Amino acid sequence: MKKVNWILVIVILIGFVIGRFIGTYFDGTFLNYGQAFGLSSPVVLDMGFIVFTFGLSIHITIASVIGVVISLIAYRLLR
């Protein structure tokens, strides 16, 4: 069984958050160019006694890619 490097996964998620901050700071520039994909409306599963709502939407921009690259470079330097 393959072991997952959870620190690397967390660093990548932090990179997406950093990229989102970069994108909101430079609003209206080319950094906010990107693509969104996922479910446009949530899927609801009603079993009578419990209701599950599933939904996922991902928006990848140039700023988020820059944030991931910055976080991966920091990971390599600190590791």
GUSE-189996 format. One record per atom (N, C-alpha, C): residue number from 1; x, y, z negated; residue in one letter; chain. Coordinates in Angstrom, 1 decimal. Layout:
! residues N
<site pos="NUM" east="X" north="Y" up="Z" code="A" unit="A"/>
...
! end
This chain:
! residues 79
<site pos="1" east="0.8" north="-1.2" up="0.0" code="M" unit="A"/>
<site pos="1" east="0.0" north="0.0" up="0.0" code="M" unit="A"/>
<site pos="1" east="0.9" north="1.2" up="0.0" code="M" unit="A"/>
<site pos="2" east="0.5" north="2.2" up="0.8" code="K" unit="A"/>
<site pos="2" east="1.3" north="3.4" up="1.0" code="K" unit="A"/>
<site pos="2" east="1.0" north="4.4" up="-0.1" code="K" unit="A"/>
<site pos="3" east="2.0" north="5.0" up="-0.7" code="K" unit="A"/>
<site pos="3" east="1.8" north="6.0" up="-1.8" code="K" unit="A"/>
<site pos="3" east="1.7" north="7.4" up="-1.2" code="K" unit="A"/>
<site pos="4" east="0.7" north="8.1" up="-1.7" code="V" unit="A"/>
<site pos="4" east="0.4" north="9.5" up="-1.2" code="V" unit="A"/>
<site pos="4" east="1.2" north="10.5" up="-2.0" code="V" unit="A"/>
<site pos="5" east="1.8" north="11.4" up="-1.4" code="N" unit="A"/>
<site pos="5" east="2.6" north="12.4" up="-2.1" code="N" unit="A"/>
<site pos="5" east="1.6" north="13.6" up="-2.4" code="N" unit="A"/>
<site pos="6" east="1.0" north="13.6" up="-3.6" code="W" unit="A"/>
<site pos="6" east="-0.1" north="14.5" up="-3.9" code="W" unit="A"/>
<site pos="6" east="0.5" north="15.9" up="-4.0" code="W" unit="A"/>
<site pos="7" east="1.7" north="16.1" up="-4.4" code="I" unit="A"/>
<site pos="7" east="2.2" north="17.5" up="-4.5" code="I" unit="A"/>
<site pos="7" east="2.3" north="18.1" up="-3.1" code="I" unit="A"/>
<site pos="8" east="2.6" north="17.3" up="-2.1" code="L" unit="A"/>
<site pos="8" east="2.6" north="17.8" up="-0.7" code="L" unit="A"/>
<site pos="8" east="1.2" north="18.2" up="-0.2" code="L" unit="A"/>
<site pos="9" east="0.2" north="17.4" up="-0.6" code="V" unit="A"/>
<site pos="9" east="-1.2" north="17.7" up="-0.2" code="V" unit="A"/>
<site pos="9" east="-1.6" north="19.0" up="-0.9" code="V" unit="A"/>
<site pos="10" east="-1.3" north="19.2" up="-2.2" code="I" unit="A"/>
<site pos="10" east="-1.6" north="20.4" up="-2.9" code="I" unit="A"/>
<site pos="10" east="-0.9" north="21.6" up="-2.3" code="I" unit="A"/>
<site pos="11" east="0.3" north="21.4" up="-1.9" code="V" unit="A"/>
<site pos="11" east="1.1" north="22.6" up="-1.3" code="V" unit="A"/>
<site pos="11" east="0.5" north="23.0" up="0.0" code="V" unit="A"/>
<site pos="12" east="0.0" north="22.0" up="0.8" code="I" unit="A"/>
<site pos="12" east="-0.6" north="22.3" up="2.1" code="I" unit="A"/>
<site pos="12" east="-2.0" north="23.1" up="1.8" code="I" unit="A"/>
<site pos="13" east="-2.7" north="22.7" up="0.8" code="L" unit="A"/>
<site pos="13" east="-4.0" north="23.4" up="0.5" code="L" unit="A"/>
<site pos="13" east="-3.7" north="24.8" up="0.0" code="L" unit="A"/>
<site pos="14" east="-2.6" north="24.9" up="-0.8" code="I" unit="A"/>
<site pos="14" east="-2.2" north="26.3" up="-1.2" code="I" unit="A"/>
<site pos="14" east="-1.8" north="27.1" up="0.0" code="I" unit="A"/>
<site pos="15" east="-1.2" north="26.5" up="0.9" code="G" unit="A"/>
<site pos="15" east="-0.8" north="27.2" up="2.2" code="G" unit="A"/>
<site pos="15" east="-2.1" north="27.7" up="2.9" code="G" unit="A"/>
<site pos="16" east="-3.1" north="26.9" up="3.0" code="F" unit="A"/>
<site pos="16" east="-4.4" north="27.4" up="3.6" code="F" unit="A"/>
<site pos="16" east="-5.0" north="28.6" up="2.8" code="F" unit="A"/>
<site pos="17" east="-4.9" north="28.6" up="1.5" code="V" unit="A"/>
<site pos="17" east="-5.4" north="29.7" up="0.7" code="V" unit="A"/>
<site pos="17" east="-4.6" north="30.9" up="0.9" code="V" unit="A"/>
<site pos="18" east="-3.2" north="30.8" up="1.0" code="I" unit="A"/>
<site pos="18" east="-2.4" north="31.9" up="1.3" code="I" unit="A"/>
<site pos="18" east="-2.7" north="32.5" up="2.6" code="I" unit="A"/>
<site pos="19" east="-2.9" north="31.6" up="3.6" code="G" unit="A"/>
<site pos="19" east="-3.2" north="32.1" up="5.0" code="G" unit="A"/>
<site pos="19" east="-4.6" north="32.8" up="5.0" code="G" unit="A"/>
<site pos="20" east="-5.5" north="32.4" up="4.2" code="R" unit="A"/>
<site pos="20" east="-6.8" north="33.1" up="4.1" code="R" unit="A"/>
<site pos="20" east="-6.6" north="34.5" up="3.6" code="R" unit="A"/>
<site pos="21" east="-5.8" north="34.6" up="2.5" code="F" unit="A"/>
<site pos="21" east="-5.5" north="35.9" up="2.0" code="F" unit="A"/>
<site pos="21" east="-4.8" north="36.8" up="3.0" code="F" unit="A"/>
<site pos="22" east="-3.9" north="36.2" up="3.8" code="I" unit="A"/>
<site pos="22" east="-3.2" north="37.0" up="4.8" code="I" unit="A"/>
<site pos="22" east="-4.2" north="37.5" up="5.9" code="I" unit="A"/>
<site pos="23" east="-5.1" north="36.6" up="6.2" code="G" unit="A"/>
<site pos="23" east="-6.1" north="36.9" up="7.2" code="G" unit="A"/>
<site pos="23" east="-7.1" north="38.0" up="6.7" code="G" unit="A"/>
<site pos="24" east="-7.5" north="38.0" up="5.5" code="T" unit="A"/>
<site pos="24" east="-8.4" north="39.0" up="5.0" code="T" unit="A"/>
<site pos="24" east="-7.6" north="40.4" up="4.8" code="T" unit="A"/>
<site pos="25" east="-6.4" north="40.3" up="4.5" code="Y" unit="A"/>
<site pos="25" east="-5.6" north="41.6" up="4.4" code="Y" unit="A"/>
<site pos="25" east="-5.4" north="42.2" up="5.7" code="Y" unit="A"/>
<site pos="26" east="-5.2" north="41.5" up="6.8" code="F" unit="A"/>
<site pos="26" east="-5.0" north="42.0" up="8.1" code="F" unit="A"/>
<site pos="26" east="-6.3" north="41.8" up="8.9" code="F" unit="A"/>
<site pos="27" east="-7.4" north="42.2" up="8.4" code="D" unit="A"/>
<site pos="27" east="-8.7" north="42.0" up="9.1" code="D" unit="A"/>
<site pos="27" east="-8.7" north="42.8" up="10.4" code="D" unit="A"/>
<site pos="28" east="-9.2" north="42.1" up="11.5" code="G" unit="A"/>
<site pos="28" east="-9.3" north="42.8" up="12.8" code="G" unit="A"/>
<site pos="28" east="-8.1" north="42.6" up="13.7" code="G" unit="A"/>
<site pos="29" east="-7.1" north="41.8" up="13.2" code="T" unit="A"/>
<site pos="29" east="-5.9" north="41.6" up="14.1" code="T" unit="A"/>
<site pos="29" east="-6.0" north="40.2" up="14.7" code="T" unit="A"/>
<site pos="30" east="-4.9" north="39.9" up="15.4" code="F" unit="A"/>
<site pos="30" east="-4.9" north="38.6" up="16.1" code="F" unit="A"/>
<site pos="30" east="-4.8" north="37.4" up="15.1" code="F" unit="A"/>
<site pos="31" east="-4.4" north="37.8" up="13.8" code="L" unit="A"/>
<site pos="31" east="-4.2" north="36.7" up="12.8" code="L" unit="A"/>
<site pos="31" east="-5.5" north="36.0" up="12.5" code="L" unit="A"/>
<site pos="32" east="-6.7" north="36.6" up="12.7" code="N" unit="A"/>
<site pos="32" east="-7.9" north="36.0" up="12.4" code="N" unit="A"/>
<site pos="32" east="-8.5" north="35.3" up="13.6" code="N" unit="A"/>
<site pos="33" east="-7.8" north="35.1" up="14.7" code="Y" unit="A"/>
<site pos="33" east="-8.2" north="34.4" up="15.8" code="Y" unit="A"/>
<site pos="33" east="-8.1" north="32.9" up="15.4" code="Y" unit="A"/>
<site pos="34" east="-9.2" north="32.2" up="15.6" code="G" unit="A"/>
<site pos="34" east="-9.2" north="30.7" up="15.3" code="G" unit="A"/>
<site pos="34" east="-10.4" north="30.0" up="15.7" code="G" unit="A"/>
<site pos="35" east="-10.6" north="28.9" up="15.2" code="Q" unit="A"/>
<site pos="35" east="-11.7" north="28.0" up="15.5" code="Q" unit="A"/>
<site pos="35" east="-12.3" north="27.4" up="14.3" code="Q" unit="A"/>
<site pos="36" east="-13.6" north="27.4" up="14.2" code="A" unit="A"/>
<site pos="36" east="-14.4" north="26.7" up="13.1" code="A" unit="A"/>
<site pos="36" east="-15.0" north="25.5" up="13.6" code="A" unit="A"/>
<site pos="37" east="-15.0" north="24.4" up="12.8" code="F" unit="A"/>
<site pos="37" east="-15.6" north="23.2" up="13.2" code="F" unit="A"/>
<site pos="37" east="-16.1" north="22.5" up="11.9" code="F" unit="A"/>
<site pos="38" east="-17.1" north="21.6" up="12.1" code="G" unit="A"/>
<site pos="38" east="-17.7" north="20.9" up="11.0" code="G" unit="A"/>
<site pos="38" east="-19.2" north="20.8" up="11.2" code="G" unit="A"/>
<site pos="39" east="-19.9" north="20.6" up="10.1" code="L" unit="A"/>
<site pos="39" east="-21.4" north="20.5" up="10.2" code="L" unit="A"/>
<site pos="39" east="-21.9" north="22.0" up="10.1" code="L" unit="A"/>
<site pos="40" east="-22.8" north="22.3" up="11.1" code="S" unit="A"/>
<site pos="40" east="-23.4" north="23.6" up="11.1" code="S" unit="A"/>
<site pos="40" east="-24.4" north="23.8" up="10.0" code="S" unit="A"/>
<site pos="41" east="-25.1" north="22.7" up="9.7" code="S" unit="A"/>
<site pos="41" east="-26.1" north="22.7" up="8.6" code="S" unit="A"/>
<site pos="41" east="-25.9" north="21.5" up="7.7" code="S" unit="A"/>
<site pos="42" east="-26.1" north="21.6" up="6.4" code="P" unit="A"/>
<site pos="42" east="-25.8" north="20.4" up="5.6" code="P" unit="A"/>
<site pos="42" east="-26.8" north="19.3" up="5.8" code="P" unit="A"/>
<site pos="43" east="-26.3" north="18.1" up="5.6" code="V" unit="A"/>
<site pos="43" east="-27.1" north="16.8" up="5.7" code="V" unit="A"/>
<site pos="43" east="-27.6" north="16.5" up="4.3" code="V" unit="A"/>
<site pos="44" east="-29.0" north="16.3" up="4.2" code="V" unit="A"/>
<site pos="44" east="-29.6" north="16.1" up="3.0" code="V" unit="A"/>
<site pos="44" east="-30.1" north="14.6" up="2.9" code="V" unit="A"/>
<site pos="45" east="-29.7" north="13.9" up="1.9" code="L" unit="A"/>
<site pos="45" east="-30.2" north="12.6" up="1.7" code="L" unit="A"/>
<site pos="45" east="-31.1" north="12.6" up="0.4" code="L" unit="A"/>
<site pos="46" east="-32.4" north="12.4" up="0.6" code="D" unit="A"/>
<site pos="46" east="-33.4" north="12.5" up="-0.5" code="D" unit="A"/>
<site pos="46" east="-33.8" north="11.0" up="-0.8" code="D" unit="A"/>
<site pos="47" east="-33.5" north="10.5" up="-2.0" code="M" unit="A"/>
<site pos="47" east="-33.8" north="9.2" up="-2.3" code="M" unit="A"/>
<site pos="47" east="-35.0" north="9.2" up="-3.3" code="M" unit="A"/>
<site pos="48" east="-35.7" north="10.2" up="-3.5" code="G" unit="A"/>
<site pos="48" east="-36.8" north="10.3" up="-4.4" code="G" unit="A"/>
<site pos="48" east="-36.5" north="10.8" up="-5.8" code="G" unit="A"/>
<site pos="49" east="-35.5" north="10.1" up="-6.4" code="F" unit="A"/>
<site pos="49" east="-35.1" north="10.5" up="-7.8" code="F" unit="A"/>
<site pos="49" east="-33.8" north="11.3" up="-7.8" code="F" unit="A"/>
<site pos="50" east="-33.1" north="11.3" up="-6.7" code="I" unit="A"/>
<site pos="50" east="-31.8" north="12.1" up="-6.6" code="I" unit="A"/>
<site pos="50" east="-31.7" north="12.6" up="-5.2" code="I" unit="A"/>
<site pos="51" east="-31.1" north="13.7" up="-5.1" code="V" unit="A"/>
<site pos="51" east="-30.9" north="14.3" up="-3.7" code="V" unit="A"/>
<site pos="51" east="-29.4" north="14.6" up="-3.6" code="V" unit="A"/>
<site pos="52" east="-28.9" north="14.1" up="-2.5" code="F" unit="A"/>
<site pos="52" east="-27.5" north="14.4" up="-2.1" code="F" unit="A"/>
<site pos="52" east="-27.4" north="15.4" up="-1.0" code="F" unit="A"/>
<site pos="53" east="-26.6" north="16.4" up="-1.0" code="T" unit="A"/>
<site pos="53" east="-26.4" north="17.3" up="0.1" code="T" unit="A"/>
<site pos="53" east="-25.0" north="17.3" up="0.5" code="T" unit="A"/>
<site pos="54" east="-24.7" north="17.0" up="1.7" code="F" unit="A"/>
<site pos="54" east="-23.3" north="16.9" up="2.3" code="F" unit="A"/>
<site pos="54" east="-23.1" north="18.0" up="3.3" code="F" unit="A"/>
<site pos="55" east="-22.0" north="18.6" up="3.2" code="G" unit="A"/>
<site pos="55" east="-21.6" north="19.6" up="4.2" code="G" unit="A"/>
<site pos="55" east="-20.2" north="19.9" up="4.2" code="G" unit="A"/>
<site pos="56" east="-19.6" north="20.2" up="5.4" code="L" unit="A"/>
<site pos="56" east="-18.2" north="20.5" up="5.5" code="L" unit="A"/>
<site pos="56" east="-18.0" north="21.4" up="6.7" code="L" unit="A"/>
<site pos="57" east="-17.3" north="22.5" up="6.5" code="S" unit="A"/>
<site pos="57" east="-16.9" north="23.4" up="7.6" code="S" unit="A"/>
<site pos="57" east="-15.5" north="23.9" up="7.3" code="S" unit="A"/>
<site pos="58" east="-14.7" north="23.8" up="8.4" code="I" unit="A"/>
<site pos="58" east="-13.3" north="24.2" up="8.3" code="I" unit="A"/>
<site pos="58" east="-13.0" north="25.3" up="9.3" code="I" unit="A"/>
<site pos="59" east="-12.4" north="26.3" up="8.9" code="H" unit="A"/>
<site pos="59" east="-12.1" north="27.4" up="9.8" code="H" unit="A"/>
<site pos="59" east="-10.6" north="27.6" up="9.8" code="H" unit="A"/>
<site pos="60" east="-9.9" north="27.3" up="10.9" code="I" unit="A"/>
<site pos="60" east="-8.5" north="27.3" up="11.0" code="I" unit="A"/>
<site pos="60" east="-8.2" north="28.6" up="11.9" code="I" unit="A"/>
<site pos="61" east="-7.3" north="29.4" up="11.3" code="T" unit="A"/>
<site pos="61" east="-6.9" north="30.6" up="12.0" code="T" unit="A"/>
<site pos="61" east="-5.4" north="30.6" up="12.1" code="T" unit="A"/>
<site pos="62" east="-4.9" north="31.6" up="12.9" code="I" unit="A"/>
<site pos="62" east="-3.4" north="31.8" up="13.0" code="I" unit="A"/>
<site pos="62" east="-2.8" north="32.1" up="11.6" code="I" unit="A"/>
<site pos="63" east="-3.5" north="32.9" up="10.8" code="A" unit="A"/>
<site pos="63" east="-3.0" north="33.2" up="9.5" code="A" unit="A"/>
<site pos="63" east="-2.9" north="32.0" up="8.6" code="A" unit="A"/>
<site pos="64" east="-3.9" north="31.1" up="8.7" code="S" unit="A"/>
<site pos="64" east="-3.8" north="29.9" up="7.9" code="S" unit="A"/>
<site pos="64" east="-2.7" north="29.0" up="8.3" code="S" unit="A"/>
<site pos="65" east="-2.4" north="28.9" up="9.6" code="V" unit="A"/>
<site pos="65" east="-1.2" north="28.1" up="10.1" code="V" unit="A"/>
<site pos="65" east="0.1" north="28.8" up="9.6" code="V" unit="A"/>
<site pos="66" east="0.1" north="30.1" up="9.6" code="I" unit="A"/>
<site pos="66" east="1.3" north="30.8" up="9.0" code="I" unit="A"/>
<site pos="66" east="1.4" north="30.5" up="7.5" code="I" unit="A"/>
<site pos="67" east="0.3" north="30.5" up="6.8" code="G" unit="A"/>
<site pos="67" east="0.4" north="30.2" up="5.4" code="G" unit="A"/>
<site pos="67" east="0.8" north="28.7" up="5.1" code="G" unit="A"/>
<site pos="68" east="0.4" north="27.8" up="5.9" code="V" unit="A"/>
<site pos="68" east="0.9" north="26.4" up="5.7" code="V" unit="A"/>
<site pos="68" east="2.3" north="26.3" up="6.0" code="V" unit="A"/>
<site pos="69" east="2.8" north="27.0" up="7.1" code="V" unit="A"/>
<site pos="69" east="4.3" north="26.9" up="7.4" code="V" unit="A"/>
<site pos="69" east="5.1" north="27.5" up="6.2" code="V" unit="A"/>
<site pos="70" east="4.6" north="28.6" up="5.7" code="I" unit="A"/>
<site pos="70" east="5.3" north="29.3" up="4.5" code="I" unit="A"/>
<site pos="70" east="5.3" north="28.3" up="3.3" code="I" unit="A"/>
<site pos="71" east="4.2" north="27.7" up="3.1" code="S" unit="A"/>
<site pos="71" east="4.2" north="26.8" up="1.9" code="S" unit="A"/>
<site pos="71" east="5.0" north="25.5" up="2.1" code="S" unit="A"/>
<site pos="72" east="5.1" north="25.0" up="3.4" code="L" unit="A"/>
<site pos="72" east="6.0" north="23.9" up="3.6" code="L" unit="A"/>
<site pos="72" east="7.5" north="24.2" up="3.5" code="L" unit="A"/>
<site pos="73" east="7.8" north="25.4" up="4.0" code="I" unit="A"/>
<site pos="73" east="9.2" north="25.9" up="3.8" code="I" unit="A"/>
<site pos="73" east="9.5" north="26.0" up="2.3" code="I" unit="A"/>
<site pos="74" east="8.6" north="26.6" up="1.5" code="A" unit="A"/>
<site pos="74" east="8.9" north="26.7" up="0.1" code="A" unit="A"/>
<site pos="74" east="9.0" north="25.3" up="-0.5" code="A" unit="A"/>
<site pos="75" east="8.2" north="24.4" up="-0.1" code="Y" unit="A"/>
<site pos="75" east="8.2" north="23.0" up="-0.6" code="Y" unit="A"/>
<site pos="75" east="9.6" north="22.4" up="-0.3" code="Y" unit="A"/>
<site pos="76" east="10.1" north="22.5" up="0.9" code="R" unit="A"/>
<site pos="76" east="11.4" north="22.0" up="1.3" code="R" unit="A"/>
<site pos="76" east="12.5" north="22.6" up="0.5" code="R" unit="A"/>
<site pos="77" east="12.4" north="23.9" up="0.2" code="L" unit="A"/>
<site pos="77" east="13.5" north="24.6" up="-0.5" code="L" unit="A"/>
<site pos="77" east="13.5" north="24.2" up="-2.0" code="L" unit="A"/>
<site pos="78" east="12.3" north="24.0" up="-2.6" code="L" unit="A"/>
<site pos="78" east="12.2" north="23.7" up="-4.0" code="L" unit="A"/>
<site pos="78" east="12.3" north="22.2" up="-4.3" code="L" unit="A"/>
<site pos="79" east="12.2" north="21.4" up="-3.3" code="R" unit="A"/>
<site pos="79" east="12.3" north="19.9" up="-3.5" code="R" unit="A"/>
<site pos="79" east="13.7" north="19.6" up="-3.6" code="R" unit="A"/>
! end
